[in-house]
Amino acid sequence: AAMRSRAEVDATLQTAKLNPAELLPVVHCLSFGPQAGSGECCLLQLEPGLCAELEAGRSLVIRGEKDEHAVLCSKDKTYDMKIADTSNMLLFVPACKTPEELNADLAPCNIIHSQIAGFSKNYWELRRCRPKLKKLRKLLMEDPYEGPDSQKDQPSTFSKYTTEDLLSLIQASEEEILHQLQVIDACKIEGYWRILDFDYEMKLLNHVIQLIDSESWPLSKVPLCACLEELGSLEPREMIEHILLSYGRKYVDDGEVFFEMLEDKICRAVAQMLLQNAVKFNLSEFEEVWQQSVPEGMTTRLDQLQGLALVDKSSRPETIFLLKVEDLPEDNQERFNSLFGIRQKWTEVDITPYIQDLCAEKQTVGALLTKYARCSMLNGVKVYNSRRPIS
């Protein structure tokens, strides 16, 4: 294309009825470069925090397998990626000067000829979302660790996962994945992340509780060294330490490591052990057996079972059954469909532990219920049922 002269520019301004005095004297003349139509470029809109990450030399990673909707992750946050269309064509002009830069330029040249390297009618928009972590537990539950003896004879048919594997498979940031591994009490065995088989976990916990009982240690001060010494002949020492880390709070006193055993977590695990083999359990009988089964000095309370078990107050006598939040779908609508399939009407107190984890940043349980459920009164109590028929 022929270069425009200043006279041509002025004539164009006159035709457009624009007053040159109101414009900057410098003019950008644009022409399309040879590569402009190749569509090589994608635009990504970043919030200031993410922009600072890139400018500081850190990476942003797009994660997802072929059948998954892509997410973008920083070191500690996860974002949904959606294409946003724009009514104005967006042009990519290398070394393009903004009006501010032109104003600051003391020796402006009259006409700047710039080539358009590419264009776009849309861009990727990021929206902070919940990390998709349910798959993490699912992958590790393919081959739960049943102890050293079970591993010797049989080669595992399932994959084992390193941190790198999990980073490529799970749609969440590194910090969110590592935090979730802690939440689900995963441990590293020979470089691979594993979840303990529940029966094996209970066997280890039982060893520790029996030792505490026989030694008459206070539950708030269980010595690590003595536990490893006494139980090391029964189970691997790292497994004994892992169970103490899972069911206790570690602290150091006078140079020695101790654990304060966590009452709520131990009571919850014992309840799961009692409930996992029964479809339903008479509530009053269960409460009696449960209290007898926990270590002496611990007190069982039904609120320890939030997101693990559900009480059916409508049956006579009242019953309790296992319902684990981690077994429910991760998608919001599917989660509500599943819950309304189990029970037609829910009180807010009962349903909250099963939807709490769906709340996005700054979202409340109340807002979720307003969106996915219908509210009504039953015997003077506010209850929620499905907005749509459940097949």
Secondary structure, 3 states (H helix, E strand, C coil): CCCCCHHHHHHHHHHCCCCHHHCCCCEEEEEECCCHHHCCCCCECCCHHHHHHHHCCCCCEEECCCCCCCEEECCCCEEEEEEEEEEEEEEECCCCCCHHHHHHCCCCCCEEEEEECEEEEEEEEEEECCCECHHHHHHHCCCCECCHHHHHHCCCCCCCECHHHHHHHCECCHHHHHHHHHHCCCEEECCEEECECHHHHHHHHHHHHHHHHHHCCCCCCEEHHHHHHHHCCCCCHHHHHHHHHHHEEEEEECCEEEEEECHHHHHHHHHHHHHCCCCCEEHHHHHHHHHHHCCCCCCCCHHHHCCCEEEECCCCCCEEEECCHHHCCCCHHHHHHHHHHHCCCEEHHHHHHHHHHHCCCCCCHHHHHHHHEEEEEECCEEEEEECCCCC
